Every structure is written in structure tokens, then in C-alpha cells.
Amino acid sequence: MTTRRTLLGTAAAALTAAVLGTAAMAQEVTLTLHQFLPAQANVPKLVLDVWADRVEEASGGRIDIERYPSMQLGGTPPELMDQAIDGIADVVWTVVGYTPGRFPSTEVFELPFMVSDARAASYAYWKMFEEHMKDGEFADVKILGTWVHGPGMFHTNKPVAVPADLQGMKIRGGSRLVNDLLGRVGAEAIGMPVPAIPEGLSKGVIDGTTIPWEVTSALKVPELVKNHTEFEGPALYNLTFVLAMNKDKYDSLPDDLKAVIDSQSGLAFSIFAGGTQADADGPARQIAVNMGNTIVTVSEEQAKEWDALVNPIYETWVADMQGKGIDGQALIDEARALMAEYDPSMDTYAK
């Protein structure tokens, strides 16, 4: 009897250990994902959550990703990249231009009238990241995705159709090159992160802002200003983004979980992210239409007046890059060639 009880007790203990071991195996790694927009905004909802859900599923539940929107882990949007590098957050999504001059090669996609298609630009951006930036500008962090948003445009408290309409207006810009552009078309550039835009508009600190359509709904911009200026053809400007992970955290993962992260990141994810963000422009634009707001559309012919003012940014930028030991013209030529070679069949992430 004693032997039987002993055996039963041993079996029960072994079963308990197996169950506890299985539970432990079910969630081996918890990653924190930190970013600056509300959880219901398009990028968190349509891009970041999709990526995180797919990582969790592909890991069989062994990776759990805790999502922290609206800077809930503290700090300010310009600090996000350092949070990833320092391990304050495991993964961050951020605007590269929030740290001016730190990742100069990415600015090639911010040049005026450079980008016509967000998917093509995001494809080119990842290709150029792997070739030129991975072991240089971004050597301190593990980059999971690189992309651009849809066409950048104006949202203002009075109609803007020609550059002269911007004279004396304070317009928020999101990067060094966008602020340069604003100055060249007669506006006073005010640098501020996206989350500060609603307060800036409501308090009259700024007269308008440069952002793509898709983020206007989360920020209630069509309620704060009633005029929007969009451009046919190539975008007036674009901003660049990265999804970045702490290197030590990535390196600490077992090889099979590294493979899970890699399988949901990279080129296909970058194309998906840029395209999804651009696709969200349409529904956000419709909100402004439904509210009866004024939408000014600058034709490609009319855009020539704008281009004449802002095109010298190219020469200035190339010279600036040369001072950093970077061949800026070569980056421009490569970006254009890669965008031209993009094919829609390359957008495979969501399929």
C-alpha cells in the first residue's frame, strides 16, 4: 500500500510538473511595444496590432506582446528610438525625423515630390536599409520594418491653393526636411510631434499642420480646421518610419523565436505597412468630405509653382550629405530606380 501510494504521489507530482511546465512553455517571452498614437488610430490598429498578433500566433503563444499606446511607458515621441536602444521598451514604432540628422540616409524619401506610391517607396526603403543603413546608422538597434506614409499635405485654418497663401502662417512640420520645405514656401515652420497637433490647433499655436489624411481622424483634425490641400501626382513630402527592437532582447531569444520575429518582419512587412497606412487615407478623407470641409486639390500642372520653390532642397541635401561622407545623389538615384522596379506582386504579407 505504501509503495502504491508513493507511486501515485510521484505520478501526481510528475503530472503537476508537466502541466506547470507546459504553462510556462506557453508564454516564454513578453515583449513591450511602445508608440505615440492612441490605440484606435490607424497605424496601431491596422499595422502594429496585425504584426504583433501574427508574431504571437506564429510563436504558438510563446511570445506575448504587451502594447502601450500614447507614450504610456513615459517619455516623449522623440525619445522612442533611444528607448529601444536602451531597453526601456523592447519594440518601438517611431518617426525617424523626430531625431533630426541622426539617420540621414532615410531622408531621401522625405525629399519633395520624390514619392508617388507608398508601397514602392517602402520597398525601396527596406532594400536601401539593408544595403546602406543596417550596419551603419541603425547599428545600435534591430530594425523590423521601414516604411513611409501616404502623400503628405496641408490642413489649415484658411484655404491654401498657392504658396503665397501660406505667407505668415505657422505650420507644424514633422521633420527637418519638411520644416525646410515650409520655410521655402513662405510659412513659419513649427516643429512638434503628432500628438501635440490637436492642442496646437485648438489654442492657435499653429495655423495648420502637415500630415497625411490617415492620421487626421484620430487627431480630430477635420473638426479643428476646415481646409485641406492635397496634391495630385508625386507627394509634396513623405515621412519615414521604423519598427525597431532592442538588440539585446532580440539576441536573447532562442533561435526558433528569432525566426518567428524575422518571418513577420522585413521587406514584405514594410511594403504592407506603408501600403496599409496609405490605404487608410481614403476613409479619413471621407470624414472631412462628410463634414463639408473645403478640399483644395493642386493639379500636377499647378504643383510646378510649388516645385520651383522647393526643388533647391535637393541640391542643399546632397551637399549636406557630402559633408557627412554620404553620396546623396547616389541615394536619390538608387531610391528612384528601386521605386520604379517595385511590382504589386511583391505585396505578399497579408496574403
N, C-alpha and C positions, 0 to 999 in steps of 0.2 A: 504493500500500500504506500509505504514511504517512497519507494522508488517510483511508483506510478505518479504520485503527487509531485515529486521532484521533476519528473519528465514533463508533466503537464505545465508546471510552473516555468520550466525552461522554455517550453514551446510558446507559452503565452508571452514571455519576455521577448523571445525572438520575433514573434508576430508584432508586438508593440514596437520594437526597434525598427522592424521593416516598414511599418506604417509611418512612423515618425521620419524614417529615412526617406521614404517616398515623398512625404510632405515637404521635407527640406529640399529634396531634389526639384520639386515642382517650382520653386522660386529661389534660384541660386543668386541672382543678381538684381539689385534695384538701381535704376538709373534715374537721375533727376533731369528733367527737360525744362529749361528756363527761357522765357521770351517776354517781349514787351507789350503785346496786344492782348485784349480781352479774349477769353476762351471762345466766345461765339464769333469772333472775327474770321474772315475767310481763310487766312493762312493757317491759323491754328486748327480750324475745323476741317478744311479741305486738303491740307498738305501735311502739317505736322502730326495731327492725330492719325492720319492714314499711315504715315511712316511708322509711328510708334505702335499702332495696332498690328501692323504687319510684322514688325520685329517681335512683338510678344507672341504672336501666333506661330511664326516660323521657329521660335525657340521652344515651342511646346510648353509655354508657361514658365520657362526657367528664367526669363528676363521680364521684369516688371518695370514699366516706365511711368514714373510719377510726373505729372505735367503741372507746371507752375506758370500761369499766365500773369500778365500785368506786373512784372517785376516783383512777384510775391516773395522771392528769396532775398529781396533787398537790392540796393544799388540803383544805378541809372542805366538806360539803354547803352550809352557809350562804353559802359564797363563790362558788357556781356562777354566780349572776346577774352578779356583778362580773367573773367570768372571761369571760363572754360579752360584756359591755360593753367590757372592756379588751382583748379579743382573745387571751387566754390559751388559750381554746378557741373554735372557730368556732361551734359549736352546743352548747347545754346543755339538759338536762331537769332541772327542779327543782321543789321545793315552794315556792310563793310565801310561805307562812307562815314559812319559815326566816329571813326578814328582816322581823321584826315591825314593822308600822306603815309600811313603805316603799311598799307598793302597797295602800292601804287599801280601795279600791273592790272589790277581789276578795273581801274578807271577807264580802260579802253572802251568798255561797254557803257560808260556814262557820257561819252562824248556826244554832242548834239547831232541829231539826225543820223545817228550811227545804226540804230537797231530798228528793223522793220517787223521782226517776229520774235516773240519771247522764247519760243521753243528752240528756234535756230540759234539765238544768242546764248541760251543756257547750255546747249550742246557745245558750242564753241568755247564757252567759258570753262566747262569741265575739261575739255581737251587741252586748253591752254593752261589750266591749273596743273594738270598732271605733267605737262611739258616744262613749264617755267616757274610755277609758284609753290608746288608741293614741298620741295626741299629747300626753298628759299624763304619767301615772305611768310609762308604758313608752316615753317618747320617746327614750331612750338606747339602745334595743335593737330588733331586728327580731323581732317575735313571730310564730311559725309556727303555734302551736296553743295552745288554752286548754281545760282540762277539769277535771273533778272525778272522784274515785274513787267506788266503791260505798259502801254505808252504813258509817259509822264505828261501832265497837263496842269492847267491853272484852274483854281476855284477861288473866286474873288467876290468882293462886295460891290463891285461895279463891272459892267461888261468890258472885256478885253478882246479886241479883234486885231489890233496892230500894236507894234512895240510902243508907240507913243502913248497908248492908253495906260501903260504901266508907270509912266513918269510920276515920281513922288509916292508910289505905293510901296508899302512894306510887305514883302512876300517871303514866306517861310521857304527855306531850301533845305534839302536833306543830305547834301554832301558838298565837298569842296568845289567840284566842277559845276554843280548846279548853282551854287552861290555865285560863282564866276559868271555863268550864263545870265543870271538875273541882273547882275550889275551891267552887263553889256547891252541889255535891252531896256535899261533905264530904271529898273526897280531897285529898292533898297533891300538887299538880301539879309534875312534874319535866320540864323541857324537855330534849329530846335528839333528834338526828336519827335516822331509821330504822336506819341501820347499827349504831348503838350499842345497840339494844334487846336482842339476844341476850346480850351481856356484862352489861348491866344486870340482866337477869332471872336469869342464872346466878349472879351474885355477890350477889344480894339488894339491889342498889342501888335497884331498883324492885320493887313487888309485882305490877305489871301494866302493861299498855300499851293505848293507844287506837290501833288501826289497822284497816283493813278486812280481810276474810278473805283477799283475793287475795295479799297480801304475806306472810302467815303461813308459807306453805310454804317460801319462800326463806330465811326467817329461823329456821326450825325452831321456831317458837313453840309449836305443839302438843306438842312434846317438852319444852319448858321450863316451861309451865304447863298445867294440865289443865281449866281452866274458861273458858268463853266466854259472853259476854252479848250477844245481838243484839236488835234492836228491830223489831217489825212496824210497817208504816206509814212515815211520813217518818223519815229517818235522824236519829239522835241528833246527828250532826255530819258534815261532809264537809271535805276539804281541797282546795285549788285548786293546779293545776299549770300550768306553761308550758313549751313548747318554744321556746327563744329563740336567735337568731342574732346574731352581731356585725354591726353595721350597716355598717361599712366593708367587711367581707368580702362582704356581700350586694351593696353598691353597686359593688364592683369587678368583679362578674360581667358578662359580656356579656348583652344583653337577652334572648337566647333561653334562656340558663341561668337567669336570674332567673325567666323564665316557667315553667321546669321546677320550680324550688323552689316557686313560687306555686301551681302546678297540684296539687301534692301536699300543700299546707298549707291553713290557713284553716278555714272553717266545717265542711265535710264531714269533714276530718281530725279536728277537735276532737270532733265527735259520735262518730266511730269510736273515738277514743282513750278517751273516757270510757265508752262502752258496752262496749268490749273489756275494759277494766280491771274494770268491774262484772261482766261475764260470767265472769271468772276467779274470782269469789268462790265459786261453787258447787263446782268441783273442789277448791279449797283447803279449804272447809268439810268436804268428804267425808273428807279426810285426818284431821281431828280426830275425826269420827264413827267412822272405822275404828279409831282408836286407843282408843276407848272414853272419850273425854273428855266432860265434862259441858257441855252447851249449854243455857243458860237463855234462853228466848225471852220478852221482855217484850211483852205484847199492847198494842194501841193504847189500851185502857182503862187498863191498868196504867201506861202511859207518861205518863198525865196527872199522876201524882205527880212524875215527873221534870220534866215541862214546867213545873209550877208553880214549881219551884226555879230553872230555868234561863231561863225566858222573860224575866225582867227584863234579860237581856243585850241584848235588842232596844233597850230604852229607853236603856241605857247607851251602846250602839254608835251610835245615832242622834245622841246628844248629842256623842259623841266625834267623829263625822264632821262635825257642825256646826262644831266647833272647828277643823276643817281646811278649812272652806269647802266642804264636800260635803253635798248633801242626801241623807242616809242613808235617810230614809223613801221618797224618790222612787226610790232604787236598789232598795229592798225591793219596792216596788210594781211596778217595771219587771221585776225578776227573776221575780216570781210570774206576771206577765202573759205574759212570753216563755216560761217553762216550760210554761204552760198551752197556748200556741199550737203547741208542738212537735208534729210528726207523724212517726211512724216512717218514712214515705216519704222523709224528709229524710236518712236514714242511707244515703248513696249511695257512700261512699268505697271500700268493699270490693267493690262490685258492678261 
